[in-house]
Amino acid sequence: MSKVRASIFPGDDLDVSGFSPEAAPDTGPDRETIRAISAQSNFPSREPKQPRTAAPETPKRKPRRHRTGRTAQFNARTTPQTVEAFYAIADRKGWLVGETVERALAALQRELGEG
């Protein structure tokens, strides 16, 4: 078997210089005519009236990474106000997040008479 591919054209003197792409025919109406017809027909525009504004971002807190020996993770859904109040207490007292949870649990147990 030969390692050279066979040519699909007979001979190597194929001249394609006479070929050029045809211009696309302009068959549609201009934009102003389309806008006038759509306004006359009460057809609503699909273009956005004004750019959407992004939702206001909540300020990012600094990462809180400390080696404390706490290995279990606790997740709960709360309101943003509750989260902010929780972190405000932790920041004001200088406690870590896990320590704040432990102190809150101890206070709840004292309040309920279980501790």
Backbone as CSV, one residue per row, in Angstrom:
resi,resn,N_x,N_y,N_z,CA_x,CA_y,CA_z,C_x,C_y,C_z
1,MET,0.835,-1.179,0.000,0.000,0.000,0.000,0.877,1.238,0.000
2,SER,0.409,2.210,-0.721,1.144,3.460,-0.820,0.763,4.367,0.344
3,LYS,1.718,5.142,0.877,1.456,6.061,1.976,1.051,7.438,1.472
4,VAL,0.941,7.614,0.160,0.547,8.888,-0.429,-0.926,8.797,-0.807
5,ARG,-1.678,9.786,-0.458,-3.106,9.796,-0.775,-3.315,10.115,-2.248
6,ALA,-4.318,9.522,-2.786,-4.671,9.781,-4.178,-5.407,11.102,-4.257
7,SER,-5.175,11.871,-5.303,-5.820,13.153,-5.499,-7.207,12.931,-6.094
8,ILE,-8.157,13.746,-5.681,-9.505,13.614,-6.248,-9.634,14.402,-7.539
9,PHE,-8.635,15.242,-7.841,-8.650,16.023,-9.076,-7.667,15.414,-10.063
10,PRO,-8.091,15.284,-11.312,-7.168,14.728,-12.305,-6.116,15.785,-12.661
11,GLY,-4.903,15.536,-12.304,-3.807,16.465,-12.598,-3.637,17.486,-11.475
12,ASP,-2.503,18.150,-11.473,-2.195,19.110,-10.420,-2.381,20.549,-10.877
13,ASP,-2.935,20.774,-12.029,-3.029,22.114,-12.569,-4.446,22.688,-12.454
14,LEU,-5.117,22.443,-11.338,-6.469,22.950,-11.125,-6.381,24.436,-10.781
15,ASP,-7.033,25.268,-11.577,-7.010,26.714,-11.374,-8.373,27.162,-10.849
16,VAL,-8.406,27.687,-9.605,-9.655,28.135,-9.001,-9.684,29.659,-8.852
17,SER,-8.794,30.362,-9.515,-8.712,31.812,-9.365,-9.931,32.520,-9.940
18,GLY,-10.690,31.895,-10.814,-11.858,32.517,-11.405,-13.093,32.453,-10.518
19,PHE,-13.020,31.693,-9.437,-14.169,31.561,-8.542,-14.126,32.649,-7.475
20,SER,-15.268,33.206,-7.167,-15.373,34.179,-6.079,-16.777,34.058,-5.488
21,PRO,-16.924,34.408,-4.201,-18.254,34.287,-3.589,-19.214,35.332,-4.157
22,GLU,-20.454,34.943,-4.251,-21.473,35.860,-4.739,-21.936,36.757,-3.599
23,ALA,-22.310,37.958,-3.908,-22.844,38.867,-2.901,-24.251,38.418,-2.541
24,ALA,-24.571,38.498,-1.279,-25.895,38.095,-0.817,-26.924,39.111,-1.296
25,PRO,-28.031,38.657,-1.827,-29.043,39.607,-2.310,-29.703,40.322,-1.131
26,ASP,-29.945,41.621,-1.279,-30.604,42.414,-0.245,-32.096,42.413,-0.545
27,THR,-32.813,41.483,0.120,-34.225,41.330,-0.194,-35.139,41.847,0.898
28,GLY,-34.602,42.144,2.099,-35.473,42.541,3.191,-35.616,44.039,3.314
29,PRO,-36.666,44.474,4.018,-36.862,45.914,4.230,-35.843,46.449,5.237
30,ASP,-35.636,47.756,5.242,-34.679,48.343,6.169,-35.284,48.381,7.574
31,ARG,-34.451,48.659,8.571,-34.871,48.614,9.972,-35.954,49.651,10.295
32,GLU,-35.854,50.817,9.713,-36.837,51.856,10.003,-38.232,51.454,9.528
33,THR,-38.309,50.789,8.392,-39.598,50.317,7.891,-40.171,49.262,8.828
34,ILE,-39.321,48.372,9.297,-39.760,47.319,10.228,-40.255,47.948,11.525
35,ARG,-39.518,48.942,12.064,-39.938,49.608,13.294,-41.279,50.316,13.103
36,ALA,-41.461,50.965,11.974,-42.716,51.675,11.720,-43.889,50.703,11.645
37,ILE,-43.696,49.581,10.967,-44.773,48.587,10.838,-45.088,47.963,12.192
38,SER,-44.052,47.647,12.981,-44.301,47.023,14.280,-44.962,48.003,15.238
39,ALA,-44.593,49.295,15.194,-45.255,50.291,16.044,-46.706,50.468,15.633
40,GLN,-46.972,50.453,14.339,-48.338,50.606,13.824,-49.200,49.405,14.222
41,SER,-48.591,48.224,14.341,-49.323,47.002,14.676,-49.332,46.716,16.170
42,ASN,-48.791,47.638,16.968,-48.691,47.456,18.431,-47.915,46.196,18.797
43,PHE,-46.873,45.910,18.045,-46.030,44.761,18.349,-44.947,45.227,19.315
44,PRO,-44.858,44.622,20.496,-43.887,45.098,21.488,-42.449,44.738,21.092
45,SER,-41.547,45.618,21.434,-40.135,45.365,21.168,-39.622,44.318,22.142
46,ARG,-38.734,43.485,21.697,-38.156,42.462,22.566,-36.820,42.906,23.145
47,GLU,-36.387,44.081,22.790,-35.153,44.607,23.337,-35.424,45.123,24.743
48,PRO,-34.461,44.961,25.662,-34.692,45.446,27.026,-34.799,46.963,27.037
49,LYS,-35.720,47.472,27.835,-35.919,48.907,27.920,-34.745,49.591,28.612
50,GLN,-34.236,48.966,29.648,-33.066,49.477,30.336,-32.326,48.290,30.920
51,PRO,-31.030,48.415,31.085,-30.294,47.270,31.608,-30.735,46.946,33.030
52,ARG,-30.792,45.671,33.292,-31.181,45.224,34.626,-30.064,45.539,35.612
53,THR,-30.457,45.941,36.776,-29.461,46.187,37.814,-29.333,44.928,38.651
54,ALA,-28.132,44.646,39.024,-27.881,43.451,39.821,-28.410,43.665,41.234
55,ALA,-28.739,42.577,41.889,-29.200,42.643,43.265,-28.063,43.204,44.124
56,PRO,-28.401,43.987,45.124,-27.333,44.550,45.955,-26.579,43.442,46.670
57,GLU,-25.269,43.538,46.598,-24.449,42.501,47.225,-24.329,42.769,48.715
58,THR,-24.369,41.689,49.479,-24.125,41.836,50.902,-22.625,41.940,51.095
59,PRO,-22.191,42.721,52.050,-20.745,42.865,52.241,-20.120,41.541,52.637
60,LYS,-18.952,41.280,52.092,-18.256,40.020,52.374,-17.521,40.125,53.701
61,ARG,-17.624,39.072,54.481,-16.878,39.010,55.736,-15.508,38.403,55.480
62,LYS,-14.571,38.734,56.334,-13.254,38.127,56.219,-13.366,36.647,56.574
63,PRO,-12.584,35.780,55.911,-12.621,34.358,56.251,-12.220,34.142,57.709
64,ARG,-12.887,33.211,58.334,-12.590,32.894,59.733,-12.070,31.472,59.791
65,ARG,-10.783,31.327,59.749,-10.170,30.002,59.784,-9.222,29.925,60.962
66,HIS,-9.548,29.029,61.878,-8.721,28.833,63.063,-8.661,27.341,63.336
67,ARG,-7.548,26.893,63.830,-7.425,25.483,64.221,-7.846,25.370,65.676
68,THR,-9.019,24.770,65.896,-9.583,24.703,67.240,-9.881,23.280,67.688
69,GLY,-9.773,22.318,66.801,-10.146,20.956,67.145,-11.608,20.667,66.868
70,ARG,-12.358,21.663,66.483,-13.765,21.440,66.138,-13.807,20.876,64.720
71,THR,-14.408,19.696,64.573,-14.394,19.041,63.266,-15.788,18.826,62.685
72,ALA,-16.829,18.941,63.491,-18.187,18.740,62.983,-18.710,20.053,62.406
73,GLN,-19.486,19.944,61.357,-20.035,21.124,60.712,-21.525,21.209,61.004
74,PHE,-22.009,22.415,61.250,-23.413,22.653,61.568,-23.935,23.716,60.621
75,ASN,-24.969,23.390,59.853,-25.558,24.336,58.898,-27.023,24.520,59.234
76,ALA,-27.486,25.749,59.096,-28.895,26.033,59.334,-29.317,27.195,58.450
77,ARG,-30.562,27.180,58.007,-31.095,28.297,57.226,-31.692,29.307,58.193
78,THR,-31.279,30.550,58.044,-31.806,31.629,58.868,-32.041,32.840,57.988
79,THR,-32.546,33.871,58.600,-32.729,35.123,57.867,-31.392,35.859,57.833
80,PRO,-31.206,36.728,56.859,-29.959,37.505,56.829,-29.762,38.346,58.095
81,GLN,-30.844,38.828,58.700,-30.730,39.614,59.922,-30.170,38.776,61.069
82,THR,-30.602,37.501,61.148,-30.105,36.620,62.191,-28.620,36.350,62.013
83,VAL,-28.206,36.120,60.789,-26.783,35.875,60.513,-25.959,37.094,60.887
84,GLU,-26.419,38.276,60.506,-25.678,39.500,60.826,-25.606,39.709,62.333
85,ALA,-26.709,39.459,63.043,-26.707,39.610,64.502,-25.759,38.614,65.147
86,PHE,-25.729,37.383,64.629,-24.839,36.350,65.170,-23.380,36.761,65.014
87,TYR,-23.014,37.185,63.800,-21.629,37.589,63.558,-21.280,38.875,64.311
88,ALA,-22.256,39.749,64.520,-21.997,40.971,65.283,-21.642,40.635,66.725
89,ILE,-22.358,39.686,67.313,-22.045,39.261,68.686,-20.664,38.631,68.727
90,ALA,-20.377,37.742,67.778,-19.067,37.074,67.758,-17.944,38.104,67.592
91,ASP,-18.131,39.079,66.727,-17.103,40.100,66.519,-16.943,40.989,67.751
92,ARG,-18.055,41.386,68.337,-18.007,42.279,69.498,-17.289,41.618,70.669
93,LYS,-17.532,40.327,70.864,-16.927,39.609,71.982,-15.553,39.027,71.639
94,GLY,-15.215,38.993,70.346,-13.927,38.422,69.952,-13.920,36.900,69.977
95,TRP,-15.095,36.315,69.830,-15.219,34.869,69.852,-15.145,34.315,68.446
96,LEU,-14.730,33.068,68.343,-14.811,32.354,67.070,-16.262,31.939,66.853
97,VAL,-16.598,31.595,65.624,-17.981,31.232,65.304,-18.407,29.991,66.088
98,GLY,-17.554,28.978,66.117,-17.887,27.763,66.861,-18.042,28.038,68.344
99,GLU,-17.191,28.895,68.880,-17.285,29.262,70.289,-18.584,30.006,70.563
100,THR,-19.009,30.841,69.655,-20.266,31.575,69.809,-21.447,30.611,69.821
101,VAL,-21.419,29.599,68.958,-22.487,28.587,68.949,-22.500,27.832,70.275
102,GLU,-21.323,27.449,70.758,-21.255,26.706,72.021,-21.786,27.543,73.179
103,ARG,-21.435,28.827,73.232,-21.913,29.695,74.301,-23.425,29.920,74.182
104,ALA,-23.934,30.054,72.966,-25.373,30.221,72.777,-26.119,28.971,73.231
105,LEU,-25.585,27.792,72.940,-26.215,26.549,73.362,-26.194,26.422,74.881
106,ALA,-25.083,26.794,75.497,-24.996,26.740,76.958,-26.002,27.692,77.595
107,ALA,-26.168,28.888,77.027,-27.141,29.846,77.558,-28.561,29.322,77.399
108,LEU,-28.852,28.684,76.275,-30.189,28.120,76.053,-30.452,26.984,77.030
109,GLN,-29.457,26.158,77.284,-29.636,25.069,78.252,-29.880,25.611,79.647
110,ARG,-29.168,26.686,80.020,-29.400,27.304,81.336,-30.813,27.872,81.430
111,GLU,-31.248,28.501,80.345,-32.591,29.103,80.323,-33.670,28.049,80.446
112,LEU,-33.450,26.892,79.815,-34.435,25.806,79.852,-34.292,24.939,81.099
113,GLY,-33.266,25.181,81.892,-33.051,24.398,83.111,-32.474,23.038,82.838
114,GLU,-31.763,22.870,81.734,-31.218,21.571,81.384,-29.701,21.494,81.637
115,GLY,-29.099,22.504,82.113,-27.653,22.466,82.231,-27.204,22.925,83.507
